Amino acid sequence: MRDEKSPPPYEVLEHTADVGLRVYGHTLPELFSNAGLGLMALAIEPAEICEREHLPLSVTGSDAEQLLVNWLSEILYHMDAEGWLFSRFAIAHCSPTSITCEGWGQRRDAATRTRAVAV
């Protein structure tokens, strides 16, 4: 687990029309884990996430770049559709074409993730 005093293993890159991440890692599993953490940091303050539950995650891609896109899309799906917030990714297997891990965090109930619509 990362020391809270050390800088995060990613940088948020602001842009007028979008946002990006520069992610760091010494190994492919570390890079993918840090990319997932960076994505979570764009959505919510990471310190607000409790590790109450875990969810198995498994993704494939034709190469490392496609795998990264599929990996981040998988995380986004579970965030948006099921209310998951992840604080850690315990990677069991990672190659340039597949990743298997457990995402640790918590699920928000439907009432707290419903967006209000102004009329």
C-alpha positions in Angstrom: 0.0 0.0 0.0 1.2 3.5 -0.9 2.5 5.8 1.8 0.1 8.8 2.1 3.0 11.3 2.1 4.4 10.1 -1.2 3.0 11.5 -4.4 0.4 9.5 -6.3 1.7 7.2 -9.1 -0.2 9.3 -11.7 -0.6 12.9 -12.8 -3.9 14.5 -13.9 -3.4 16.4 -17.1 -5.9 19.2 -17.5 -7.1 20.2 -21.0 -9.7 22.6 -22.1 -11.9 19.9 -23.7 -10.9 16.8 -21.8 -8.7 15.3 -19.1 -5.8 12.9 -19.2 -3.6 10.9 -17.0 0.1 10.3 -17.0 0.6 7.0 -15.1 3.8 5.5 -13.7 4.7 1.9 -12.8 7.9 -0.2 -12.8 6.0 -3.3 -14.1 3.0 -3.8 -16.3 0.8 -4.9 -13.3 1.8 -1.8 -11.3 1.1 0.4 -14.4 -2.4 -1.0 -14.8 -3.2 -0.8 -11.1 -2.0 2.8 -11.0 -4.1 3.6 -14.1 -7.2 2.3 -12.3 -6.3 4.4 -9.3 -5.8 7.5 -11.4 -9.2 6.9 -13.0 -10.8 6.7 -9.6 -9.1 9.9 -8.5 -10.9 11.7 -11.4 -14.2 10.6 -10.0 -13.9 10.9 -6.3 -11.3 11.7 -3.6 -9.5 8.4 -3.0 -9.4 8.9 0.8 -13.2 8.7 0.8 -13.3 5.1 -0.4 -13.4 2.3 2.2 -12.2 -1.2 1.4 -15.4 -3.1 2.4 -15.9 -5.5 -0.6 -14.0 -6.9 -3.6 -15.0 -7.6 -7.1 -13.3 -10.0 -9.5 -12.2 -8.2 -12.7 -10.9 -9.9 -15.9 -10.2 -8.2 -19.2 -8.5 -9.1 -22.5 -7.2 -7.1 -25.4 -5.3 -7.6 -28.7 -2.3 -5.7 -27.4 -1.2 -3.7 -24.3 -2.8 -0.5 -25.6 -6.2 -2.1 -26.3 -5.9 -3.9 -23.0 -5.5 -0.6 -21.2 -8.6 0.8 -23.0 -10.6 -2.3 -22.1 -9.3 -2.2 -18.5 -10.4 1.4 -17.9 -13.7 0.8 -19.7 -14.4 -2.2 -17.4 -13.7 -0.1 -14.3 -16.0 2.7 -15.6 -18.7 0.2 -16.3 -18.7 -1.1 -12.7 -18.6 2.5 -11.4 -21.5 3.7 -13.5 -23.7 0.7 -13.7 -23.1 -0.9 -10.3 -21.9 2.0 -8.1 -18.4 0.6 -7.4 -15.6 2.8 -6.0 -12.2 1.1 -6.0 -9.3 2.0 -3.7 -7.0 -0.8 -4.6 -6.5 -3.4 -7.4 -4.9 -6.7 -6.4 -3.6 -8.0 -9.7 -3.3 -11.8 -9.9 -2.2 -12.0 -13.6 -1.2 -9.4 -16.1 0.2 -9.8 -19.6 0.1 -7.5 -22.6 -3.2 -9.2 -23.7 -5.0 -10.0 -20.4 -5.4 -9.0 -16.8 -7.1 -10.7 -13.9 -7.5 -9.0 -10.5 -9.7 -8.1 -7.6 -10.8 -4.6 -7.2 -11.2 -3.6 -3.5 -13.5 -0.8 -2.4 -17.1 -0.3 -1.8 -20.5 -0.1 -3.6 -22.7 2.9 -3.2 -26.4 2.1 -3.0 -28.7 3.3 -5.8 -30.1 6.2 -3.8 -26.7 7.8 -3.3 -25.6 7.5 -6.9 -28.8 8.8 -8.6 -28.2 12.1 -10.3 -30.8 14.8 -9.8 -32.3 16.3 -12.9 -33.4 19.9 -12.9 -36.8 20.6 -14.5 
